[in-house]
Amino acid sequence: MRSRTHLAGRSPVTAAENLRLPLPALLALATAVFVTSLTETLPAGLLPAMSAGLGVGESAAGQSVTVYAAGTALIAIPLSTVTATWPRKRLLLAATAGFAVANTVTTASHSYPLTMAARFVAGVAAGLAWALLAGYARRLVPVPLQGRAVAVVMTGIPVALSLGVPAGTYLGGLLGWRAAFALMTVVAVVLLGWIGLAVPERPGQPGGERSPMLRALSVPGVVPVLFVTLVLVLAHTVLYAYIATFLDRSGMGGSADLVLLVFGAASLAGVWGVGARIDRALRALTLASTSLVGAGAGLLALFAGSPALVFVAAALWGLGWGGVPTLLQTAVADAGGARADAAQAMLVTLWNAAMAVGGVAGGVLLDTFGARAFPWTVLVLLVPVLAVVTSARAHGFPVRRVGA
C-alpha cells in the first residue's frame, strides 16, 4: 500500500520520465524515414551518371526528383483519406514494399519514361509513409513522451542528408549509379522484416468521416501550423536547393561538400536538442529554430566572402533546421487532435509543394537577381513565420502542450 500511495503522489511528468521509449519500434520507423528521404535525394549526387545511363541530359535526369515530389504532393491527401480506417502497420508495410519495387525498377531500367514512372511510384509510397509515420510514433507512447518519440523517428532525415547522400554518391562512383538504388532496395526489404517483428499494430481512425480535410482545417491551430510549414520549408528550399551555386558564386565552390557536412552534423544536434525538450517547450523551440535559420541566412547574406563565417552560418542553419520536421509534425498532430491524420496528410502535401515551388522560385531568383538574393529571400520569408508562431500562443504553438 505504501508503494502504491507513493506512486500515486508523483507528478505525471516524473512518472513518464521513468517510462522507456520502445526503441526497436521507433528505430524501425526512423529507418523508414531514412529510406523515404534518401530515395528522394539520392539522384542529386548521381545526376551525371544517371543522365549518361538513361541517354538524356542532366536537366532531364534532374526531373527524377521533381517527379518524386509530385507523386508525394498529389497523392498524400487522397490516399490518406481512402486508407484512414486501415490498420497502420499494414499501410507502413505497403509503403515500404512500394519503395522496394520502385527502386528495383529504377535499378534495372534503361528507359527514361519507365524510370520516371518508378520515381513517381516511389513518391506515392513516400506520401503514404509521411502521412502516417509521425502519428504512428505518437501512438506507441504515452502523451508526455510523444514529442521525444517523434524526434527519434525524424532523425532519419538528417542521417539521410548528412550520411546517406554522400555514401550513395561514393557508391555510385565506385560501382555505378544503379548499385546505389539496388542497395536502397536491400534496405527496404530488410526494413519490411524489421517492421513485421518490432512494430506493434495500431488501428486506423474509426468510421468513415466525410470531408476529413475540411474538418481538420476548421480545428483551431491547424491552419497556423500549415502556414508556418509552407513558408518555412519554402524559405529553406530556396537556399538549400542552390547552395552549391551560391557557394560557387562566393568563391567556395570547392567546399560545398564540407559545408553540407557541417550542416548535416549540426542538423543531428538540432534533432537531439529538440527531442530532449519538445514535450515541455514546443513553442520556444519553434521560435528558437526559426531564429537560428535566420541567423545562418543573415551571416550568408552579409559575410559570404568569409569562409570561416560561411561554416558558422551552415552550423547555425543546420542546428535550427534539424528539429523543424519534428516540431511541425508534433504541432500539427497536437492541434489536429482526433483529426491528426488528416492534418498530417495536409502537412505532407504542403511540405512537398513548398519544395517544388522553392526549386522554381530559386531558379527565377538566380536568373533575375543572382545567387546573393537567396539568403535575403530567406530572411524576408522568416518574418511572417515568426509572426504567426508568436501569435498562435493559444492554438497551434501553445505555451504549454496539452498532457505534457
C-alpha positions in Angstrom: 0.0 0.0 0.0 2.9 2.4 0.8 4.4 2.0 -2.6 1.1 2.4 -4.3 0.4 5.6 -2.4 3.9 6.8 -3.2 3.5 6.3 -6.9 0.1 8.0 -6.9 1.6 11.1 -5.5 4.2 11.5 -8.2 3.6 14.1 -11.0 2.7 12.8 -14.5 6.0 14.1 -15.9 8.1 12.4 -13.3 6.3 9.1 -13.8 6.6 9.4 -17.6 10.3 10.0 -17.3 10.7 6.5 -15.8 8.9 5.0 -18.9 11.2 3.8 -21.6 10.7 4.6 -25.3 10.1 1.5 -27.4 13.3 2.0 -29.3 13.2 -1.1 -31.6 9.9 0.0 -33.0 10.8 3.7 -33.1 14.1 3.0 -34.9 12.3 0.9 -37.5 10.1 4.0 -38.1 13.2 6.1 -38.2 14.7 3.8 -40.8 11.5 4.2 -42.9 12.0 8.0 -42.7 15.7 7.4 -43.8 14.6 5.3 -46.8 12.0 7.9 -47.7 14.4 10.9 -47.5 17.3 9.1 -49.2 15.2 7.7 -52.1 14.1 11.3 -52.8 17.5 13.0 -52.6 19.8 10.2 -53.9 19.7 11.4 -57.6 21.2 14.7 -56.5 24.6 13.1 -56.2 24.2 10.8 -59.2 22.8 13.1 -61.9 25.7 13.0 -64.4 25.9 9.2 -64.3 22.1 8.8 -64.4 21.8 11.1 -67.4 24.5 9.1 -69.3 22.9 5.8 -68.4 19.5 6.9 -69.5 20.7 8.8 -72.6 19.2 12.1 -71.5 20.6 15.5 -70.4 21.3 16.3 -66.8 18.3 18.6 -66.5 16.0 15.8 -67.7 17.6 13.4 -65.2 17.1 16.0 -62.5 13.3 15.7 -63.0 13.6 12.4 -61.2 13.5 14.5 -58.0 10.6 16.7 -59.3 8.5 13.6 -60.3 9.1 12.1 -56.8 7.9 15.2 -55.1 4.9 15.4 -57.4 3.9 11.9 -56.5 4.1 12.7 -52.8 2.3 16.0 -53.1 -0.5 14.8 -55.3 -1.2 11.5 -53.6 -0.8 12.2 -49.8 -4.2 13.7 -49.2 -6.4 11.4 -51.3 -4.6 8.2 -50.4 -4.7 9.1 -46.7 -8.4 9.8 -46.9 -9.1 6.4 -48.6 -6.9 4.5 -46.1 -7.9 6.4 -42.9 -9.6 3.4 -41.4 -6.9 0.8 -42.3 -4.6 -0.6 -39.7 -1.4 1.4 -39.6 1.1 -1.5 -39.8 -0.5 -2.7 -43.0 -0.1 0.7 -44.6 3.5 1.1 -43.5 4.4 -2.4 -44.9 2.7 -1.4 -48.2 4.6 1.9 -48.4 7.9 0.1 -47.7 7.2 -2.5 -50.3 6.5 0.3 -52.7 10.0 1.7 -52.1 11.5 -1.8 -52.7 9.6 -2.2 -56.0 10.3 1.4 -57.3 14.0 1.2 -56.5 14.3 -2.2 -58.1 12.7 -0.9 -61.3 14.9 2.2 -61.2 18.0 -0.1 -60.9 17.0 -2.3 -63.9 15.5 0.4 -66.1 17.3 1.7 -69.2 14.2 3.6 -70.3 13.7 7.2 -69.2 9.9 7.1 -69.2 10.0 3.9 -67.1 12.5 5.4 -64.7 10.3 8.4 -64.3 7.2 6.2 -63.7 9.2 4.3 -61.0 10.2 7.6 -59.3 6.5 8.7 -59.3 5.6 5.4 -57.6 8.3 6.0 -55.0 6.8 9.4 -54.4 3.4 7.9 -53.9 4.9 5.5 -51.3 6.6 8.4 -49.6 3.3 10.3 -49.5 1.6 7.4 -47.8 4.6 6.9 -45.4 4.9 10.6 -44.4 1.2 10.9 -43.7 1.3 8.1 -41.0 4.8 7.9 -39.6 4.6 10.7 -37.0 1.1 9.7 -35.9 2.3 6.1 -35.6 5.2 7.1 -33.4 2.8 9.1 -31.2 0.5 6.1 -30.7 3.3 3.9 -29.4 4.0 6.0 -26.3 2.1 7.9 -23.5 1.3 11.6 -24.2 4.2 13.0 -22.2 6.7 11.1 -24.4 5.1 11.7 -27.8 7.4 14.6 -28.8 10.5 12.5 -28.0 9.2 9.6 -29.9 8.6 11.7 -33.0 12.1 13.2 -32.6 13.6 9.7 -32.6 11.8 8.9 -35.8 12.7 12.1 -37.5 16.4 11.5 -37.1 16.1 9.6 -40.3 16.1 12.9 -42.2 19.4 14.4 -41.2 21.1 11.0 -41.2 19.9 10.6 -44.9 21.1 14.1 -45.8 24.4 14.1 -43.9 25.5 10.4 -44.4 23.2 8.7 -46.9 23.6 11.0 -49.8 27.4 11.2 -49.6 27.6 7.4 -49.1 25.3 6.8 -52.1 27.3 9.2 -54.2 30.5 7.4 -53.3 29.0 4.0 -54.0 27.6 5.3 -57.3 31.1 6.5 -58.4 32.6 3.2 -57.3 30.1 0.7 -58.7 27.8 2.7 -60.9 24.6 4.7 -60.0 22.4 1.5 -60.3 24.3 0.0 -57.4 23.1 2.8 -55.1 19.5 2.2 -56.0 19.9 -1.6 -55.6 21.3 -1.0 -52.1 18.1 1.0 -51.3 16.1 -2.0 -52.4 18.0 -4.2 -50.0 17.5 -1.7 -47.1 13.7 -1.7 -47.9 13.5 -5.5 -47.9 15.3 -5.7 -44.5 13.0 -3.0 -43.2 10.0 -5.0 -44.1 11.1 -7.8 -41.8 12.1 -5.3 -39.1 8.7 -3.7 -39.1 7.0 -7.0 -39.1 8.9 -8.1 -36.0 9.3 -5.0 -33.9 6.4 -2.6 -34.7 3.1 -3.3 -33.0 -0.2 -2.8 -34.8 -2.2 0.3 -34.3 -5.8 0.8 -35.7 -6.8 3.5 -38.1 -9.4 6.1 -37.4 -12.9 4.6 -36.5 -15.6 5.1 -39.0 -15.5 6.9 -42.4 -15.7 10.6 -41.9 -16.8 12.7 -44.8 -14.5 15.6 -45.8 -11.9 14.9 -43.2 -9.5 17.5 -44.6 -12.0 20.4 -44.5 -13.0 19.4 -40.9 -9.3 19.3 -39.9 -8.9 22.8 -41.3 -11.7 24.0 -39.0 -9.8 22.8 -35.9 -8.2 25.8 -34.1 -4.4 25.8 -34.6 -4.2 23.6 -37.7 -4.1 26.5 -40.2 -1.3 28.4 -38.4 0.9 25.3 -38.3 0.2 24.6 -42.0 1.1 28.2 -42.9 4.3 28.0 -41.0 5.1 24.7 -42.7 4.5 26.1 -46.2 6.6 29.3 -45.7 9.4 27.9 -43.6 10.0 25.0 -46.0 9.9 27.4 -48.9 12.5 29.6 -47.3 14.8 26.6 -46.6 14.4 25.1 -50.0 15.2 28.4 -51.9 18.6 28.4 -50.3 19.3 24.6 -49.8 18.5 23.7 -53.4 21.0 26.2 -54.8 23.6 26.2 -52.0 26.3 24.7 -54.3 25.6 27.5 -56.8 25.6 30.1 -54.0 29.0 28.9 -52.7 30.4 28.8 -56.2 29.5 32.4 -56.8 31.0 33.3 -53.4 34.4 31.6 -54.3 33.8 28.5 -52.2 32.6 26.1 -54.9 35.3 23.5 -53.9 34.0 23.5 -50.3 30.3 22.6 -50.9 30.7 19.1 -49.6 32.3 20.3 -46.4 29.7 23.0 -45.9 26.9 20.4 -46.3 28.7 18.0 -43.9 28.7 20.8 -41.3 25.1 21.5 -42.0 24.2 17.8 -41.6 26.1 17.3 -38.4 24.5 20.4 -36.9 21.1 19.1 -38.0 21.7 15.9 -36.0 22.5 18.1 -33.0 19.3 20.1 -33.6 17.2 16.9 -33.6 18.8 15.8 -30.3 18.2 19.2 -28.7 14.5 19.3 -29.8 13.9 15.7 -28.8 15.2 16.5 -25.3 12.8 19.4 -24.7 9.9 19.3 -27.1 7.4 17.8 -24.7 7.8 20.9 -22.5 8.9 23.7 -24.8 7.5 23.2 -28.3 6.7 26.9 -28.8 10.0 28.2 -27.5 11.9 25.6 -29.6 10.0 26.6 -32.8 10.9 30.2 -32.3 14.5 29.4 -31.5 14.8 27.1 -34.5 13.4 29.7 -36.9 15.7 32.3 -35.4 18.7 30.1 -35.9 17.9 29.5 -39.5 17.5 33.3 -39.8 20.9 33.9 -38.1 22.5 31.5 -40.6 20.9 33.2 -43.5 21.9 36.6 -42.2 25.6 35.6 -42.0 25.5 34.3 -45.5 23.8 37.5 -46.7 26.4 39.7 -45.1 29.6 37.7 -45.0 29.5 35.2 -47.9 33.1 36.1 -48.7 34.4 34.9 -45.4 34.9 31.1 -45.4 35.0 30.8 -41.6 31.7 32.7 -41.2 30.1 30.6 -44.0 30.9 27.5 -42.0 29.4 29.1 -38.9 26.3 30.1 -40.9 26.0 26.5 -42.1 26.2 25.2 -38.5 23.5 27.7 -37.2 21.3 26.9 -40.2 21.6 23.2 -39.6 21.1 23.5 -35.9 17.9 25.4 -36.4 16.6 23.3 -39.3 17.3 19.8 -37.9 14.4 19.9 -35.4 11.9 21.6 -37.7 10.3 18.4 -39.1 9.8 17.1 -35.5 8.4 20.4 -34.3 5.9 20.8 -37.1 4.8 17.2 -37.2 4.2 17.4 -33.4 2.5 20.8 -33.6 0.0 19.7 -36.3 -0.8 16.4 -34.6 -1.4 18.2 -31.3 -3.6 20.8 -33.0 -5.4 18.2 -35.1 -6.4 16.1 -32.2 -8.9 13.4 -33.4 -8.2 14.6 -37.0 -4.5 14.4 -36.7 -4.0 12.0 -39.6 -5.9 14.3 -42.0 -3.8 17.3 -40.7 -0.6 15.3 -41.2 -1.6 14.5 -44.8 -2.1 18.2 -45.5 1.3 19.0 -43.9 3.0 16.4 -46.1 1.3 17.9 -49.2 2.3 21.5 -48.3 5.8 20.4 -47.4 6.4 18.9 -50.8 4.6 21.7 -52.6 6.9 24.2 -50.9 9.9 22.1 -52.0 8.7 22.2 -55.6 7.9 25.9 -55.5 11.2 26.6 -53.8 13.2 25.0 -56.6 11.3 27.0 -59.2 11.5 30.2 -57.2 15.2 29.8 -56.6 15.8 29.4 -60.4 13.9 32.7 -61.0 15.8 34.5 -58.3 19.1 33.2 -59.7 18.3 34.4 -63.2 16.9 37.7 -62.1 18.9 38.9 -59.1 21.8 36.4 -58.8 22.8 34.0 -56.1 23.3 36.7 -53.4 19.4 37.0 -53.4 18.9 33.6 -51.8 19.8 34.4 -48.1 18.0 37.7 -48.3 14.9 35.9 -49.5 15.1 33.5 -46.6 15.2 36.4 -44.2 12.1 38.1 -45.8 10.1 34.8 -45.6 11.0 34.1 -42.0 9.3 37.4 -40.8 5.7 36.1 -41.3 6.8 32.7 -39.9 7.9 34.3 -36.6 4.8 36.5 -36.5 2.5 33.5 -36.9 4.3 31.3 -34.3 4.3 34.3 -31.9 0.6 35.0 -32.3 -0.6 31.3 -32.2 0.1 31.0 -28.5 -3.4 29.6 -27.7 -3.6 27.1 -30.6 -1.0 25.8 -33.0 2.1 26.7 -30.9 0.7 26.9 -27.4 2.8 28.0 -24.4 2.3 24.5 -22.9 1.4 21.3 -24.7 -1.7 19.6 -23.5 -0.8 16.5 -21.5 2.9 17.2 -21.4 
